[in-house]
Amino acid sequence: MPPRIRIPAAVKGLRIRRDQIIDVQVIMRHPNRTGLALRDGAFVRVSEPFHVTDVSVFYGGGLVSRYEATAALSDDPFITFRLRAGGGGPVRVVVTNTSGQRFEALSEVPVW
């Protein structure tokens, strides 16, 4: 499933001022599997790993943050980061997994 972006200040109906630092939350439903299983006291590969590998955040016309992830990330990750609101506009999050699938979410940062 594609990720969703949530801006708590906007959800609460608070006014976001120009250049204010805001929290942005990314919610996604994605399993994270190492592909390993414990057999006779040792880990053995039973399948290919399947997990989120990259979360990139774009705002104001450019890349503002990038997170590399491993199979140690939990299932259905919930990621929170801070962003300077600037003059407002769309924030876009692109999530990539080990299969090369890309999922995107877009949300407007409403600046007053």
C-alpha positions as a Markdown table, in Angstrom:
| # | Residue | x | y | z |
|---|---|---|---|---|
| 1 | Met | 0.0 | 0.0 | 0.0 |
| 2 | Pro | 1.2 | 3.5 | -0.6 |
| 3 | Pro | 2.4 | 5.5 | 2.4 |
| 4 | Arg | 0.3 | 8.3 | 3.9 |
| 5 | Ile | 1.6 | 11.6 | 5.1 |
| 6 | Arg | 0.1 | 13.2 | 8.2 |
| 7 | Ile | 0.9 | 16.7 | 9.5 |
| 8 | Pro | -0.3 | 16.8 | 13.1 |
| 9 | Ala | -0.4 | 20.6 | 13.3 |
| 10 | Ala | -2.7 | 20.7 | 10.2 |
| 11 | Val | -4.9 | 17.9 | 11.6 |
| 12 | Lys | -5.3 | 19.8 | 14.8 |
| 13 | Gly | -6.4 | 22.9 | 12.8 |
| 14 | Leu | -3.4 | 24.9 | 14.0 |
| 15 | Arg | -2.0 | 27.6 | 11.7 |
| 16 | Ile | 1.5 | 26.8 | 10.3 |
| 17 | Arg | 3.6 | 30.0 | 10.0 |
| 18 | Arg | 6.2 | 30.6 | 7.3 |
| 19 | Asp | 9.5 | 28.9 | 8.2 |
| 20 | Gln | 8.0 | 27.2 | 11.3 |
| 21 | Ile | 9.5 | 23.8 | 12.2 |
| 22 | Ile | 6.7 | 21.2 | 12.0 |
| 23 | Asp | 6.4 | 17.4 | 12.5 |
| 24 | Val | 5.6 | 15.3 | 9.5 |
| 25 | Gln | 4.5 | 11.7 | 10.0 |
| 26 | Val | 4.8 | 8.9 | 7.3 |
| 27 | Ile | 2.5 | 5.9 | 7.9 |
| 28 | Met | 2.9 | 2.9 | 5.7 |
| 29 | Arg | 1.7 | -0.7 | 5.7 |
| 30 | His | 4.6 | -2.8 | 4.6 |
| 31 | Pro | 6.0 | -6.1 | 6.0 |
| 32 | Asn | 9.7 | -6.3 | 6.7 |
| 33 | Arg | 11.3 | -9.7 | 6.4 |
| 34 | Thr | 14.9 | -10.8 | 6.7 |
| 35 | Gly | 14.4 | -14.0 | 4.8 |
| 36 | Leu | 16.1 | -15.9 | 7.6 |
| 37 | Ala | 14.7 | -18.6 | 9.9 |
| 38 | Leu | 16.3 | -20.3 | 12.9 |
| 39 | Arg | 16.8 | -24.0 | 12.2 |
| 40 | Asp | 18.8 | -26.2 | 14.6 |
| 41 | Gly | 20.3 | -23.3 | 16.4 |
| 42 | Ala | 21.5 | -21.5 | 13.2 |
| 43 | Phe | 20.0 | -18.9 | 10.9 |
| 44 | Val | 19.4 | -20.1 | 7.4 |
| 45 | Arg | 18.1 | -18.3 | 4.4 |
| 46 | Val | 14.6 | -19.5 | 3.6 |
| 47 | Ser | 13.5 | -16.7 | 1.3 |
| 48 | Glu | 14.7 | -13.4 | -0.3 |
| 49 | Pro | 14.6 | -10.4 | 2.1 |
| 50 | Phe | 11.6 | -8.2 | 1.7 |
| 51 | His | 11.7 | -4.8 | 3.4 |
| 52 | Val | 11.7 | -1.0 | 2.9 |
| 53 | Thr | 15.2 | 0.1 | 1.8 |
| 54 | Asp | 14.8 | 3.9 | 1.2 |
| 55 | Val | 12.5 | 6.7 | 2.3 |
| 56 | Ser | 13.1 | 10.0 | 0.4 |
| 57 | Val | 11.4 | 13.3 | 1.3 |
| 58 | Phe | 11.1 | 16.1 | -1.3 |
| 59 | Tyr | 9.9 | 19.6 | -0.4 |
| 60 | Gly | 10.4 | 23.0 | -2.0 |
| 61 | Gly | 11.6 | 21.6 | -5.3 |
| 62 | Gly | 14.3 | 19.3 | -3.9 |
| 63 | Leu | 15.4 | 16.4 | -1.8 |
| 64 | Val | 15.3 | 17.5 | 1.9 |
| 65 | Ser | 15.8 | 14.2 | 3.7 |
| 66 | Arg | 16.7 | 10.6 | 2.9 |
| 67 | Tyr | 16.5 | 7.5 | 5.2 |
| 68 | Glu | 18.1 | 4.2 | 4.4 |
| 69 | Ala | 16.4 | 1.2 | 6.1 |
| 70 | Thr | 17.2 | -2.4 | 6.7 |
| 71 | Ala | 15.1 | -5.5 | 7.6 |
| 72 | Ala | 15.5 | -4.4 | 11.2 |
| 73 | Leu | 12.7 | -1.8 | 10.6 |
| 74 | Ser | 9.4 | -2.9 | 12.1 |
| 75 | Asp | 6.4 | -4.1 | 10.1 |
| 76 | Asp | 4.2 | -1.2 | 9.1 |
| 77 | Pro | 6.7 | 1.5 | 10.0 |
| 78 | Phe | 5.6 | 4.9 | 11.4 |
| 79 | Ile | 8.3 | 7.5 | 10.8 |
| 80 | Thr | 8.3 | 11.1 | 12.2 |
| 81 | Phe | 10.6 | 13.8 | 11.1 |
| 82 | Arg | 10.8 | 17.6 | 11.4 |
| 83 | Leu | 10.6 | 20.0 | 8.4 |
| 84 | Arg | 10.9 | 23.7 | 8.1 |
| 85 | Ala | 7.6 | 24.8 | 6.5 |
| 86 | Gly | 9.1 | 27.5 | 4.3 |
| 87 | Gly | 6.5 | 29.1 | 2.2 |
| 88 | Gly | 4.3 | 26.0 | 2.0 |
| 89 | Gly | 3.6 | 23.7 | -0.8 |
| 90 | Pro | 3.6 | 19.9 | -1.4 |
| 91 | Val | 5.7 | 17.5 | 0.5 |
| 92 | Arg | 6.3 | 14.2 | -1.3 |
| 93 | Val | 7.6 | 11.0 | 0.2 |
| 94 | Val | 8.9 | 8.1 | -2.0 |
| 95 | Val | 9.4 | 4.7 | -0.4 |
| 96 | Thr | 11.4 | 2.0 | -2.2 |
| 97 | Asn | 11.6 | -1.7 | -1.2 |
| 98 | Thr | 14.0 | -4.6 | -1.9 |
| 99 | Ser | 11.8 | -5.6 | -4.9 |
| 100 | Gly | 12.4 | -2.2 | -6.5 |
| 101 | Gln | 8.8 | -1.2 | -6.0 |
| 102 | Arg | 8.2 | 2.5 | -5.4 |
| 103 | Phe | 5.3 | 4.0 | -3.5 |
| 104 | Glu | 4.6 | 7.7 | -3.3 |
| 105 | Ala | 2.5 | 10.0 | -1.1 |
| 106 | Leu | 1.9 | 13.7 | -1.5 |
| 107 | Ser | 0.5 | 16.2 | 1.0 |
| 108 | Glu | 0.2 | 20.0 | 1.1 |
| 109 | Val | 1.8 | 22.0 | 3.8 |
| 110 | Pro | -0.7 | 24.7 | 4.5 |
| 111 | Val | 1.2 | 27.9 | 5.5 |
| 112 | Trp | -0.7 | 31.0 | 6.6 |
